[in-house]
């Protein structure tokens, strides 16, 4: 979660009020944030949510605080000045980093502190929201000597040379990735690209090599500059425009005038930053249903205005352009609750008395876990998310129907697990330095995608040692079934994870409730396990149904 550090006196100045400690804590609650540290005049704030990146600056926090305190109402207006700035986007960037947003800000001279705040916001947005610059990167430039129109294009790695920030030597784009500290750090973002993106001034000078580094000659903003050119590039147009809007509002809050740029994508043109609020409609009855408070429409309007919404009546609102987190009417209701104050909700009287207890299936599942622990198996607890390489390829089986994550952040956690045994094999592979025997079990939820999705409670177990065998695991399962009041049968079957002839289905009343066997040597080799492994996986949901 992002942290930001700023001057407390500056925050109060931007809010227009000297804030007390209790008031500061209450206002930070509205931003889903808390004080991480407070030293002398500086304060560090930690955000517990990442879906409102406009708050990751003292200017953004102050803007929310002013509205929460009633010092401003509704969506803050940002007037764009008349401008003839143009950015020409060449089609060559389409395959590498296709989107850009720009604007020019003119105002007072930047102080060292204000510049540091801008750089902090730049880094937080690029590293956190921008996924370490892969999704969004930000460049800030002084406008002295800059000529328009700006050109954004992709060129061959050795076709252009410039002096990168912090260096004196003019080098090619390819050399930047090999020699410059930032080039080495972010070179992976351009891996496999035949051309690299550059932003050029009207003179043809390199302003920046996004998302890597600015030019030493034209790309270093200094304290005392009163004109700043902001450039945002990335792979997601919505995210690029959002970050551009956030920076425009941030500079406007410091008294800068914002001059937009016309970004030309061939025949299509857009003006950035995009500051027009967008409309959204929600059902007013949702407030009662979700929050349990009955508010008059006038009260709803007041609360939403404090949350920086314009209320147009009958559940229709306008949302600031710097917020893209409102995707469902629940999000609007949540902001009503935040501004109402969750501490102001009145407790309802206790009208009935009940005693708690475990559901039948929970008691049954706990019994299964305790039985395996009693057999000497150590319980593991692993993530619900996994990946298809582990679930299928390393286990020598086909995909049985998997729920996959569309926008996963890590390939390791790119789908929902369909069985648990591969996870236990992975644990064995990482514990080869531990003495054998190793006996592990895990109970947990799996999700299988067929004609419809179904969740099942499973329990898997592995026994790894020099004499691990089918018989050992079969005896353990028989004991578990007897202790559960069930009678089981075993029927030989073929399974890619097990040695042929040493695998069997587990049946109860002719219905398969699990399987067991000796892990195939090919699977052991993939995991780097050098001792035999006997394993099983039981469907506890099916077992419980048979028990009932």
NORKA-V474474 format. One record per pair of residues at least 24 apart in sequence whose ideal C-beta (glycine too) atoms are under 8 Angstrom apart, sorted by sequence separation. I is the first residue (numbers start at 0). J is the second residue. If there is no record, write none. Layout:
BEGIN
((I/J) (I/J))
END
This chain:
BEGIN
((30/54) (206/230) (386/410) (390/414) (419/443) (437/461) (438/462) (495/519) (513/537) (172/197) (185/210) (186/211) (247/272) (386/411) (437/462) (438/463) (487/512) (512/537) (513/538) (185/211) (246/272) (248/274) (308/334) (385/411) (386/412) (387/413) (390/416) (394/420) (419/445) (436/462) (437/463) (489/515) (496/522) (512/538) (247/274) (385/412) (386/413) (387/414) (390/417) (394/421) (418/445) (436/463) (437/464) (480/507) (511/538) (32/60) (227/255) (243/271) (244/272) (303/331) (306/334) (384/412) (385/413) (386/414) (390/418) (393/421) (417/445) (435/463) (436/464) (182/211) (240/269) (243/272) (244/273) (306/335) (384/413) (385/414) (416/445) (417/446) (435/464) (476/505) (512/541) (513/542) (7/37) (30/60) (181/211) (182/212) (243/273) (244/274) (283/313) (382/412) (384/414) (385/415) (394/424) (415/445) (416/446) (417/447) (435/465) (473/503) (505/535) (511/541) (512/542) (181/212) (240/271) (283/314) (303/334) (306/337) (384/415) (385/416) (390/421) (393/424) (415/446) (436/467) (510/541) (8/40) (10/42) (179/211) (198/230) (240/272) (282/314) (302/334) (303/335) (306/338) (383/415) (384/416) (389/421) (469/501) (505/537) (2/35) (7/40) (30/63) (175/208) (179/212) (240/273) (276/309) (278/311) (281/314) (302/335) (305/338) (383/416) (389/422) (469/502) (512/545) (6/40) (7/41) (29/63) (198/232) (280/314) (427/461) (469/503) (507/541) (6/41) (7/42) (29/64) (176/211) (280/315) (281/316) (303/338) (507/542) (510/545) (5/41) (6/42) (172/208) (175/211) (196/232) (279/315) (280/316) (299/335) (302/338) (385/421) (389/425) (423/459) (427/463) (4/41) (5/42) (26/63) (175/212) (278/315) (279/316) (302/339) (385/422) (422/459) (423/460) (424/461) (476/513) (497/534) (508/545) (4/42) (26/64) (29/67) (155/193) (156/194) (159/197) (278/316) (279/317) (381/419) (419/457) (423/461) (496/534) (507/545) (4/43) (5/44) (103/142) (153/192) (155/194) (156/195) (278/317) (279/318) (418/457) (419/458) (420/459) (476/515) (3/43) (4/44) (154/194) (155/195) (277/317) (278/318) (289/329) (419/459) (2/43) (3/44) (26/67) (153/194) (154/195) (276/317) (277/318) (294/335) (381/422) (418/459) (420/461) (2/44) (26/68) (153/195) (276/318) (290/332) (473/515) (2/45) (3/46) (153/196) (154/197) (161/204) (276/319) (277/320) (285/328) (289/332) (379/422) (472/515) (1/45) (2/46) (13/57) (152/196) (153/197) (161/205) (276/320) (285/329) (379/423) (402/446) (472/516) (0/45) (1/46) (13/58) (151/196) (152/197) (163/208) (275/320) (290/335) (294/339) (381/426) (0/46) (18/64) (151/197) (159/205) (274/320) (279/325) (282/328) (286/332) (290/336) (402/448) (469/515) (0/47) (10/57) (14/61) (151/198) (152/199) (161/208) (165/212) (273/320) (281/328) (285/332) (289/336) (292/339) (379/426) (400/447) (401/448) (469/516) (0/48) (1/49) (9/57) (13/61) (101/149) (150/198) (151/199) (163/211) (164/212) (167/215) (272/320) (280/328) (399/447) (400/448) (469/517) (0/49) (13/62) (149/198) (150/199) (163/212) (164/213) (166/215) (279/328) (286/335) (290/339) (400/449) (468/517) (10/60) (14/64) (15/65) (149/199) (163/213) (164/214) (165/215) (281/331) (402/452) (467/517) (5/56) (6/57) (10/61) (14/65) (149/200) (150/201) (163/214) (164/215) (281/332) (3/55) (5/57) (13/65) (16/68) (99/151) (149/201) (162/214) (163/215) (279/331) (292/344) (3/56) (132/185) (147/200) (148/201) (150/203) (161/214) (162/215) (291/344) (1/55) (3/57) (10/64) (14/68) (16/70) (131/185) (146/200) (147/201) (162/216) (164/218) (290/344) (15/70) (133/188) (145/200) (146/201) (161/216) (164/219) (14/70) (132/188) (145/201) (146/202) (96/153) (149/206) (461/518) (485/542) (58/116) (95/153) (479/537) (57/116) (92/151) (94/153) (476/535) (483/542) (56/116) (92/152) (138/198) (377/437) (379/439) (381/441) (383/443) (475/535) (485/545) (87/148) (89/150) (91/152) (92/153) (145/206) (377/438) (378/439) (379/440) (380/441) (383/444) (472/533) (476/537) (485/546) (85/147) (86/148) (87/149) (89/151) (91/153) (376/438) (377/439) (378/440) (379/441) (381/443) (471/533) (472/534) (484/546) (56/119) (84/147) (85/148) (86/149) (87/150) (88/151) (89/152) (91/154) (375/438) (376/439) (377/440) (378/441) (380/443) (467/530) (468/531) (472/535) (483/546) (56/120) (84/148) (85/149) (86/150) (87/151) (88/152) (89/153) (374/438) (376/440) (378/442) (467/531) (469/533) (55/120) (84/149) (86/151) (463/528) (465/530) (466/531) (467/532) (468/533) (140/206) (464/530) (465/531) (467/533) (56/123) (140/207) (463/530) (464/531) (55/123) (138/206) (372/440) (463/531) (55/124) (138/207) (371/440) (463/532) (462/532) (52/123) (138/209) (461/532) (462/533) (52/124) (55/127) (145/217) (368/440) (461/533) (462/534) (55/128) (136/209) (140/213) (144/217) (248/321) (461/534) (136/210) (368/442) (460/534) (52/127) (138/213) (367/442) (459/534) (460/535) (52/128) (141/217) (244/320) (245/321) (420/496) (459/535) (460/536) (133/210) (140/217) (244/321) (459/536) (49/127) (132/210) (140/218) (141/219) (364/442) (458/536) (459/537) (49/128) (141/220) (241/320) (457/536) (458/537) (138/218) (140/220) (141/221) (241/321) (457/537) (129/210) (139/220) (143/224) (149/230) (151/232) (457/538) (458/539) (241/323) (456/538) (457/539) (141/224) (143/226) (145/228) (455/538) (456/539) (457/540) (142/226) (376/460) (455/539) (456/540) (125/210) (141/226) (142/227) (455/540) (141/227) (142/228) (237/323) (376/462) (455/541) (140/227) (141/228) (371/458) (456/543) (139/227) (140/228) (139/228) (140/229) (371/460) (139/229) (140/230) (368/458) (138/229) (139/230) (367/458) (137/229) (138/230) (364/456) (137/230) (138/231) (95/189) (137/231) (138/232) (364/458) (424/518) (136/231) (435/530) (135/231) (136/232) (360/456) (431/527) (95/192) (135/232) (136/233) (431/528) (442/539) (94/192) (135/233) (396/494) (397/495) (424/522) (428/526) (431/529) (95/194) (99/198) (134/233) (396/495) (427/526) (428/527) (94/194) (95/195) (96/196) (134/234) (135/235) (395/495) (396/496) (428/528) (95/196) (133/234) (134/235) (374/475) (394/495) (395/496) (425/526) (427/528) (394/496) (424/526) (9/112) (91/194) (117/220) (135/238) (92/196) (129/233) (134/238) (135/239) (371/475) (374/478) (424/528) (137/242) (427/532) (6/112) (114/220) (114/221) (135/242) (114/222) (370/478) (371/479) (424/532) (129/238) (137/246) (370/479) (117/227) (128/238) (424/534) (5/116) (109/220) (111/222) (149/260) (423/534) (109/221) (110/222) (367/479) (370/482) (96/209) (109/222) (129/242) (370/483) (5/119) (96/210) (108/222) (109/223) (128/242) (420/534) (4/119) (108/223) (109/224) (420/535) (3/119) (108/224) (109/225) (366/482) (367/483) (420/536) (3/120) (108/225) (366/483) (419/536) (107/225) (109/227) (124/242) (418/536) (106/225) (3/123) (105/225) (363/483) (105/226) (124/245) (1/123) (104/226) (103/226) (104/227) (103/227) (104/228) (395/519) (103/228) (104/229) (120/245) (1/127) (102/228) (103/229) (120/246) (395/521) (101/228) (102/229) (395/522) (101/229) (394/522) (101/230) (120/249) (393/522) (100/230) (101/231) (395/525) (99/230) (100/231) (99/231) (117/249) (393/525) (99/232) (117/250) (393/526) (98/232) (98/233) (96/232) (98/234) (96/233) (97/234) (98/235) (96/234) (98/236) (97/236) (100/239) (99/239) (100/240) (113/253) (98/239) (102/243) (98/240) (100/242) (101/243) (100/243) (104/247) (102/246) (106/250) (102/247) (104/250) (107/253) (104/251) (106/253) (107/254) (106/254) (107/255) (106/255) (105/255) (106/256) (104/255) (105/256) (104/256) (104/257) (105/258) (103/257) (104/258) (102/257) (103/258) (102/258) (102/259) (103/260) (102/260) (101/260) (100/260) (101/262) (100/262) (99/262) (102/271) (77/247) (101/271) (102/272) (367/537) (77/248) (100/271) (100/272) (367/539) (75/248) (100/273) (77/251) (84/258) (86/260) (88/262) (84/259) (85/260) (86/261) (88/263) (90/265) (364/539) (367/542) (80/256) (82/258) (84/260) (85/261) (86/262) (87/263) (88/264) (363/539) (80/257) (81/258) (82/259) (84/261) (86/263) (88/265) (79/257) (80/258) (82/260) (85/263) (78/257) (79/258) (80/259) (363/542) (364/543) (77/257) (79/259) (360/540) (363/543) (360/543) (363/546) (359/543) (59/245) (62/248) (359/547) (52/241) (56/245) (59/248) (52/242) (58/248) (59/249) (62/252) (58/249) (61/252) (79/270) (53/245) (52/245) (56/249) (79/272) (58/252) (53/248) (58/253) (79/274) (77/274) (74/276) (73/304) (72/304) (75/307) (72/305) (74/307) (73/307) (74/308) (73/308) (74/309) (69/305) (73/309) (73/310) (66/304) (67/305) (13/252) (66/305) (67/306) (66/306) (66/307) (74/317) (63/307) (73/317) (74/318) (75/319) (62/307) (74/319) (59/321) (53/319) (53/321) (53/322) (51/322) (67/338) (51/324) (50/324) (130/408) (29/337) (28/337) (29/338) (25/340))
END
